């Protein structure tokens, strides 16, 4: 019922002048908005993570560690494309939510249209650029032998579908900007359901193995895009028919947020790729353990991803309405939610890691590392959660460069020296501990800076109310 009340319907699609979307996040409890939007986003997002986990679970039961490692390598390559899509989604959602906060529905439709055209163009270019060199990229990450060949084949099938994923993610961001958490959830949930149904059919029944899993990925991307189009275009009429002039006018403000956001999000796959390259020297069992953990932790901590994506529109609408006190309240609520959730999940994973090991039939070194990652991972994700919330604040309050600086700081100064030193002297466990130390440093600094930024906003609001300052305008707004 709460989600239904938050969902805003346009009575006459196709007629922008008759449509008026209220800025639903500018009223009511900020904690309630954070919980509702995060809860709805978590359902769809964690469904995607869960079926990815199932896919790897099915592949692990083929009893070939090389295949599990291959999916791990391919996932890291795809993660770069996903990170770029996330950057565009952040930009589109931020600008559309601000326009709706100002009551400018026409501008919101124009920005949404420009954003979708830009996403499609960039992802098509990226696909053509990466496909010819996919084998070399996997080899650079440490792929060898059968793992290299299987990962290359997997990417050949799945990379072209990234354009559909990018468009679907952007459409879900548009729906979140409008406050329609329910339909935004449907976008990712539909893709997850399709994958869960088709994976065992293609992998086992048709005997296609890893190639079958790749084909299902493509099918799920089509479904995800179709659901997004239905919600954003036909239900809410939030995407206007593209024309050259408005599209070109929309690109500069979109890129003002998207470019630093993309740089920000690329930092994580760069850090992961560096760590993977270091750990690849320890052999296929280690890479198999990382592949398992890369599927388990997003399911376990997926709420943090949903939180960082959901609070942006809440902040954006309140910024557009010049409600700076509510912006700071959203930040407080988000940090509280992240910390409580991580503490809960950390305890759960500590207790059930033997079950996870058994599910994936992990043996020997792989099993030992999976247990270690589950037990120590909570410390890493506690600080990553703080970093996610801080980045969402920076991107949506007009300070995207700060988000870029902190993420790249963590990916370089906070990852490379610590992982290299830890792995060289204390093995894989030492390298992972190095990742935790780097995340702690930069996550704490990011959270402190986010409070400093919102403190400045509050000060400007007080000056504005006393008639001694003009309303604050963040960059990209």
C-alpha positions as CSV (number, residue, x, y, z in Angstrom):
1,X,0.0,0.0,0.0
2,X,2.8,2.4,0.8
3,X,4.4,1.8,-2.6
4,X,1.1,2.2,-4.3
5,X,0.6,5.6,-2.7
6,X,4.0,6.7,-3.7
7,X,3.4,5.7,-7.3
8,X,2.3,8.7,-9.4
9,X,0.2,8.0,-12.5
10,X,-0.3,10.4,-15.4
11,X,-4.0,10.3,-16.5
12,X,-3.4,11.3,-20.1
13,X,-0.2,9.9,-21.5
14,X,1.0,11.6,-24.7
15,X,-0.1,15.1,-23.5
16,X,2.6,16.6,-21.4
17,X,0.7,19.8,-20.9
18,X,-2.0,17.8,-19.0
19,X,0.4,15.9,-16.9
20,X,1.8,17.2,-13.6
21,X,3.9,14.9,-11.4
22,X,4.0,16.1,-7.7
23,X,7.4,16.2,-6.0
24,X,6.4,13.4,-3.6
25,X,9.8,13.4,-1.7
26,X,9.5,17.0,-0.5
27,X,6.8,16.1,2.0
28,X,6.6,13.5,4.8
29,X,9.2,11.5,6.7
30,X,12.6,11.4,5.0
31,X,13.3,8.1,6.8
32,X,10.1,6.7,5.4
33,X,11.0,7.7,1.8
34,X,14.5,6.2,2.2
35,X,13.1,2.9,3.5
36,X,10.4,2.6,0.9
37,X,12.5,3.5,-2.1
38,X,15.4,1.4,-0.9
39,X,13.1,-1.5,-0.1
40,X,11.5,-1.4,-3.5
41,X,14.8,-1.0,-5.2
42,X,16.3,-3.8,-3.2
43,X,13.7,-6.3,-4.3
44,X,14.4,-5.9,-8.0
45,X,18.1,-5.4,-7.7
46,X,18.7,-8.3,-5.4
47,X,16.6,-10.5,-7.7
48,X,19.1,-9.8,-10.4
49,X,22.0,-10.5,-8.1
50,X,20.3,-13.7,-6.8
51,X,19.8,-15.1,-10.3
52,X,23.4,-14.3,-11.1
53,X,24.3,-16.3,-8.0
54,X,22.1,-19.1,-9.3
55,X,23.8,-19.1,-12.7
56,X,27.2,-19.5,-11.0
57,X,25.7,-22.2,-8.7
58,X,24.5,-24.1,-11.8
59,X,27.9,-23.7,-13.5
60,X,29.8,-24.8,-10.4
61,X,27.8,-28.1,-10.4
62,X,29.4,-28.9,-13.8
63,X,32.4,-29.7,-11.5
64,X,34.9,-27.7,-13.5
65,X,36.7,-25.0,-11.5
66,X,38.0,-23.5,-14.8
67,X,34.4,-22.7,-15.8
68,X,33.7,-21.0,-12.5
69,X,36.8,-19.0,-12.9
70,X,35.9,-18.1,-16.5
71,X,32.6,-16.6,-15.4
72,X,34.5,-14.6,-12.8
73,X,36.9,-13.1,-15.4
74,X,34.0,-12.3,-17.8
75,X,32.0,-10.7,-14.9
76,X,34.9,-8.3,-14.2
77,X,35.0,-7.2,-17.9
78,X,31.2,-6.7,-17.9
79,X,31.5,-4.8,-14.7
80,X,33.2,-2.0,-16.6
81,X,30.2,-1.6,-18.9
82,X,27.8,-1.8,-16.0
83,X,29.7,0.9,-14.1
84,X,29.4,3.3,-17.1
85,X,25.6,2.6,-17.3
86,X,25.3,3.3,-13.6
87,X,27.0,6.7,-14.2
88,X,24.5,7.6,-16.9
89,X,21.6,6.4,-14.7
90,X,22.8,8.7,-11.9
91,X,22.9,11.7,-14.2
92,X,19.5,11.1,-15.8
93,X,17.8,10.4,-12.4
94,X,19.4,13.4,-10.8
95,X,18.4,15.9,-13.5
96,X,14.9,14.5,-14.0
97,X,14.2,14.5,-10.3
98,X,15.4,18.1,-10.0
99,X,13.1,19.2,-12.9
100,X,10.2,17.4,-11.3
101,X,11.0,19.1,-8.0
102,X,10.8,22.5,-9.8
103,X,7.5,21.4,-11.3
104,X,8.9,21.4,-14.9
105,X,7.5,18.3,-16.4
106,X,8.4,19.3,-20.0
107,X,12.1,19.7,-19.1
108,X,12.0,16.3,-17.3
109,X,10.7,14.6,-20.4
110,X,13.3,16.3,-22.6
111,X,16.2,15.4,-20.3
112,X,15.0,11.8,-20.1
113,X,14.9,11.5,-23.9
114,X,18.4,13.1,-24.3
115,X,19.8,10.7,-21.7
116,X,18.5,7.6,-23.3
117,X,19.9,8.6,-26.7
118,X,23.2,9.3,-25.1
119,X,23.3,5.9,-23.3
120,X,22.5,4.0,-26.5
121,X,25.1,5.8,-28.5
122,X,27.9,5.3,-25.9
123,X,27.1,1.7,-25.3
124,X,27.1,0.8,-29.0
125,X,30.5,2.5,-29.4
126,X,31.9,0.7,-26.4
127,X,30.7,-2.7,-27.6
128,X,32.4,-2.3,-30.9
129,X,35.6,-1.1,-29.2
130,X,35.8,-4.0,-26.7
131,X,34.6,-7.0,-28.6
132,X,37.7,-7.4,-30.9
133,X,40.0,-7.3,-27.8
134,X,38.0,-9.4,-25.3
135,X,40.5,-12.3,-25.3
136,X,43.4,-10.0,-24.7
137,X,41.5,-8.2,-21.9
138,X,40.8,-11.5,-20.1
139,X,44.4,-12.6,-20.6
140,X,45.6,-9.4,-19.0
141,X,43.3,-10.1,-16.0
142,X,45.0,-13.4,-15.5
143,X,42.9,-15.8,-17.6
144,X,44.7,-18.8,-18.9
145,X,43.8,-22.0,-20.8
146,X,40.2,-23.1,-20.8
147,X,39.2,-20.3,-18.5
148,X,40.4,-17.8,-21.1
149,X,38.6,-19.4,-24.0
150,X,35.3,-19.9,-22.1
151,X,35.4,-16.3,-20.8
152,X,36.0,-15.0,-24.3
153,X,33.1,-16.9,-25.7
154,X,30.8,-15.7,-22.9
155,X,31.7,-12.1,-23.6
156,X,31.1,-12.5,-27.3
157,X,27.5,-13.3,-26.6
158,X,26.8,-11.0,-23.7
159,X,28.7,-7.7,-24.5
160,X,26.3,-6.6,-27.3
161,X,23.4,-6.9,-24.9
162,X,24.9,-4.2,-22.6
163,X,23.1,-1.5,-24.6
164,X,19.7,-3.0,-23.6
165,X,20.8,-3.2,-20.0
166,X,22.0,0.4,-20.1
167,X,18.7,1.6,-21.5
168,X,16.7,-0.5,-19.0
169,X,18.7,0.8,-16.0
170,X,18.2,4.4,-17.2
171,X,14.5,3.9,-17.6
172,X,14.4,2.5,-14.0
173,X,16.2,5.6,-12.9
174,X,13.6,7.8,-14.6
175,X,10.9,5.9,-12.7
176,X,12.7,6.4,-9.4
177,X,13.1,10.1,-10.2
178,X,9.3,10.3,-10.4
179,X,8.8,8.5,-7.1
180,X,7.4,5.3,-8.8
181,X,9.4,2.8,-6.7
182,X,7.1,0.0,-7.7
183,X,7.6,0.1,-11.4
184,X,11.3,0.8,-11.1
185,X,11.4,-2.4,-9.1
186,X,9.5,-4.3,-11.8
187,X,12.2,-3.4,-14.4
188,X,15.0,-5.4,-12.7
189,X,12.7,-7.9,-11.1
190,X,11.4,-9.0,-14.5
191,X,14.9,-9.6,-15.8
192,X,15.7,-11.6,-12.7
193,X,12.6,-13.8,-13.0
194,X,13.3,-14.6,-16.7
195,X,16.9,-15.6,-15.8
196,X,15.8,-17.8,-12.9
197,X,13.4,-19.7,-15.2
198,X,15.6,-20.1,-18.3
199,X,19.0,-20.7,-16.7
200,X,18.5,-24.4,-15.8
201,X,16.8,-25.0,-19.1
202,X,19.6,-23.6,-21.2
203,X,22.5,-24.8,-19.0
204,X,21.3,-28.4,-18.2
205,X,18.3,-29.4,-20.2
206,X,19.7,-28.1,-23.5
207,X,23.2,-29.0,-22.5
208,X,24.7,-25.6,-23.4
209,X,26.6,-25.0,-20.2
210,X,28.3,-21.6,-19.9
211,X,27.1,-20.6,-23.4
212,X,23.5,-21.3,-22.3
213,X,24.0,-19.0,-19.3
214,X,25.2,-16.2,-21.7
215,X,22.2,-16.6,-24.0
216,X,19.9,-16.2,-21.1
217,X,21.7,-13.0,-20.1
218,X,20.8,-11.6,-23.5
219,X,17.2,-12.6,-23.3
220,X,16.8,-11.1,-19.8
221,X,18.2,-7.8,-21.0
222,X,15.5,-7.6,-23.7
223,X,12.8,-8.2,-21.1
224,X,14.3,-5.6,-18.7
225,X,14.2,-3.0,-21.5
226,X,10.6,-3.7,-22.4
227,X,9.3,-3.3,-18.9
228,X,11.2,-0.1,-18.5
229,X,9.8,1.3,-21.7
230,X,6.3,0.5,-20.5
231,X,6.6,2.2,-17.2
232,X,8.5,5.4,-18.2
233,X,7.1,6.0,-21.7
234,X,3.5,4.6,-21.7
235,X,2.5,4.9,-18.1
236,X,4.2,8.1,-17.0
237,X,4.9,9.8,-20.3
238,X,8.3,10.9,-19.0
239,X,10.2,10.4,-22.3
240,X,9.4,12.7,-25.2
241,X,9.9,11.8,-28.9
242,X,13.5,12.5,-29.7
243,X,14.4,15.5,-31.8
244,X,17.9,16.8,-32.6
245,X,17.7,20.2,-30.9
246,X,16.4,19.1,-27.5
247,X,18.7,16.1,-27.5
248,X,21.8,18.3,-28.1
249,X,20.7,20.8,-25.5
250,X,20.3,18.0,-22.9
251,X,23.8,16.5,-23.4
252,X,25.9,19.2,-21.6
253,X,24.0,19.1,-18.3
254,X,23.8,15.3,-18.5
255,X,27.5,14.9,-19.1
256,X,28.3,17.5,-16.4
257,X,27.0,14.8,-13.9
258,X,27.5,11.6,-16.0
259,X,31.2,12.1,-16.8
260,X,32.4,12.4,-13.2
261,X,29.8,9.8,-12.1
262,X,31.2,7.4,-14.8
263,X,34.7,8.1,-13.7
264,X,33.6,7.5,-10.1
265,X,32.0,4.2,-10.9
266,X,34.9,3.0,-13.1
267,X,37.2,3.2,-10.1
268,X,35.6,0.1,-8.5
269,X,36.1,-2.3,-11.5
270,X,39.6,-0.9,-11.9
271,X,40.4,-1.7,-8.3
272,X,38.7,-5.1,-8.6
273,X,40.6,-5.9,-11.8
274,X,43.9,-5.0,-10.1
275,X,43.1,-7.2,-7.2
276,X,42.0,-10.0,-9.5
277,X,45.3,-9.7,-11.4
278,X,47.3,-10.0,-8.2
279,X,45.3,-12.9,-6.9
280,X,45.3,-14.7,-10.3
281,X,48.9,-15.7,-9.6
282,X,47.7,-17.9,-6.7
283,X,45.9,-20.2,-9.1
284,X,42.4,-21.2,-10.4
285,X,41.0,-22.2,-7.0
286,X,41.6,-18.7,-5.7
287,X,39.8,-17.1,-8.7
288,X,37.0,-19.6,-8.3
289,X,36.6,-18.4,-4.7
290,X,36.5,-14.8,-5.8
291,X,33.9,-15.7,-8.4
292,X,31.7,-17.3,-5.7
293,X,32.1,-14.3,-3.3
294,X,31.4,-11.8,-6.2
295,X,28.0,-13.5,-6.5
296,X,27.3,-14.0,-2.8
297,X,28.1,-10.5,-1.5
298,X,25.9,-8.5,-3.9
299,X,23.0,-10.7,-2.8
300,X,23.9,-10.2,0.8
301,X,24.7,-6.5,0.6
302,X,22.5,-5.6,-2.3
303,X,20.5,-3.3,-0.2
304,X,23.5,-0.9,-0.1
305,X,23.5,-0.7,-3.9
306,X,19.7,0.0,-3.9
307,X,20.2,2.6,-1.1
308,X,22.8,4.5,-3.0
309,X,20.6,4.5,-6.1
310,X,17.4,5.3,-4.3
311,X,18.4,8.3,-2.1
312,X,19.6,10.3,-5.1
313,X,16.1,11.2,-6.4
314,X,15.0,12.0,-2.8
315,X,17.9,14.4,-2.4
316,X,17.4,15.8,-5.9
317,X,13.7,16.7,-5.4
318,X,14.5,18.4,-2.1
319,X,17.4,20.3,-3.6
320,X,15.2,21.4,-6.5
321,X,12.6,22.6,-3.9
322,X,15.4,24.3,-1.8
323,X,14.6,22.2,1.2
324,X,18.1,21.9,2.5
325,X,17.3,20.7,6.0
326,X,15.5,17.7,4.5
327,X,18.6,17.0,2.3
328,X,20.7,16.6,5.4
329,X,18.0,14.5,7.0
330,X,18.1,12.1,4.1
331,X,21.9,11.8,4.5
332,X,21.5,11.0,8.2
333,X,18.9,8.4,7.5
334,X,20.9,6.8,4.8
335,X,24.0,6.3,6.9
336,X,22.0,4.9,9.7
337,X,20.2,2.4,7.4
338,X,23.5,1.3,5.8
339,X,25.3,0.7,9.2
340,X,22.4,-1.3,10.7
341,X,22.0,-3.4,7.6
342,X,25.7,-4.3,7.3
343,X,25.9,-5.3,10.9
344,X,22.9,-7.6,10.5
345,X,24.2,-9.2,7.3
346,X,27.7,-9.6,8.7
347,X,26.4,-11.8,11.6
348,X,24.3,-13.8,9.2
349,X,27.1,-14.6,6.8
350,X,29.4,-15.5,9.6
351,X,26.9,-18.1,10.7
352,X,26.0,-19.6,7.3
353,X,29.3,-19.6,5.4
354,X,29.5,-23.5,5.8
355,X,26.2,-23.7,3.9
356,X,27.5,-21.4,1.1
357,X,30.6,-23.6,0.8
358,X,28.5,-26.7,0.5
359,X,26.1,-25.2,-2.0
360,X,28.9,-24.4,-4.4
361,X,30.7,-27.8,-3.7
362,X,33.8,-25.8,-2.9
363,X,36.8,-27.8,-1.8
364,X,40.3,-27.2,-0.3
365,X,41.7,-23.7,-0.8
366,X,38.6,-22.5,-2.5
367,X,36.4,-23.4,0.5
368,X,38.8,-21.9,3.0
369,X,38.9,-18.6,1.1
370,X,35.1,-18.4,0.8
371,X,34.8,-18.8,4.5
372,X,37.4,-16.1,5.1
373,X,35.7,-13.7,2.7
374,X,32.3,-14.2,4.4
375,X,33.8,-13.7,7.9
376,X,35.9,-10.6,7.0
377,X,33.7,-9.1,4.3
378,X,31.4,-7.3,6.7
379,X,34.2,-4.9,7.7
380,X,34.8,-4.1,4.0
381,X,31.1,-3.5,3.3
382,X,30.6,-1.3,6.3
383,X,32.9,1.3,4.9
384,X,31.8,0.7,1.3
385,X,28.3,1.4,2.4
386,X,29.4,4.8,3.8
387,X,31.2,5.5,0.5
388,X,28.1,4.6,-1.5
389,X,25.9,7.0,0.5
390,X,28.5,9.8,0.3
391,X,28.9,9.4,-3.5
392,X,25.1,9.6,-3.9
393,X,25.1,12.8,-2.0
394,X,28.0,14.3,-4.0
395,X,26.4,13.3,-7.3
396,X,22.9,14.7,-6.5
397,X,23.9,17.8,-4.6
398,X,26.1,19.3,-7.3
399,X,29.5,18.1,-6.3
400,X,30.2,15.1,-8.6
401,X,33.9,15.8,-8.7
402,X,34.2,14.9,-5.0
403,X,32.6,11.5,-5.7
404,X,35.2,10.9,-8.5
405,X,38.1,12.0,-6.3
406,X,37.2,9.7,-3.4
407,X,36.4,6.7,-5.5
408,X,39.6,6.9,-7.5
409,X,41.5,7.6,-4.3
410,X,40.2,4.4,-2.9
411,X,40.8,2.5,-6.1
412,X,44.4,3.6,-6.3
413,X,46.0,4.8,-3.0
414,X,43.5,2.8,-1.0
415,X,43.8,-0.4,-2.9
416,X,46.9,-1.0,-5.0
417,X,49.6,-0.5,-2.3
418,X,47.6,-2.3,0.4
419,X,46.6,-5.3,-1.8
420,X,50.1,-5.6,-3.2
421,X,51.9,-5.5,0.1
422,X,49.3,-7.7,1.9
423,X,49.4,-10.4,-0.8
424,X,53.2,-10.4,-1.1
425,X,53.7,-10.9,2.6
426,X,50.5,-12.6,3.9
427,X,49.0,-14.3,0.9
428,X,45.4,-13.9,-0.4
429,X,44.0,-13.1,3.1
430,X,46.6,-10.3,3.5
431,X,45.6,-8.8,0.2
432,X,41.9,-8.8,1.1
433,X,42.7,-7.3,4.5
434,X,44.5,-4.5,2.5
435,X,41.3,-3.8,0.6
436,X,39.5,-3.4,4.0
437,X,42.1,-0.9,5.3
438,X,41.8,1.2,2.1
439,X,38.0,1.2,2.2
440,X,38.1,2.2,5.9
441,X,40.3,5.2,5.1
442,X,38.4,6.6,2.1
443,X,34.9,5.6,3.3
444,X,35.4,7.5,6.5
445,X,36.8,10.5,4.7
446,X,33.9,10.5,2.2
447,X,31.3,10.4,4.9
448,X,32.9,13.3,6.8
449,X,33.1,15.3,3.6
450,X,29.4,14.6,2.8
451,X,28.4,16.1,6.1
452,X,30.6,19.1,5.5
453,X,28.9,19.7,2.1
454,X,25.4,19.4,3.6
455,X,26.5,21.6,6.4
456,X,27.4,24.3,3.8
457,X,23.9,23.9,2.2
458,X,22.3,24.4,5.6
459,X,24.3,27.5,6.2
460,X,23.3,28.9,2.8
461,X,19.7,28.1,3.5
462,X,19.8,30.1,6.8
463,X,21.4,33.0,5.0
464,X,18.7,32.8,2.3
465,X,15.9,32.8,4.9
466,X,17.4,35.9,6.5
467,X,17.5,37.6,3.1
468,X,21.3,37.8,3.0
469,X,21.9,35.2,0.2
470,X,20.6,33.9,-3.0
471,X,19.3,30.3,-3.2
472,X,22.1,27.8,-3.6
473,X,22.5,26.3,-7.1
474,X,24.7,23.1,-7.3
475,X,26.7,22.5,-10.4
476,X,24.8,20.6,-13.1
477,X,21.5,21.9,-11.7
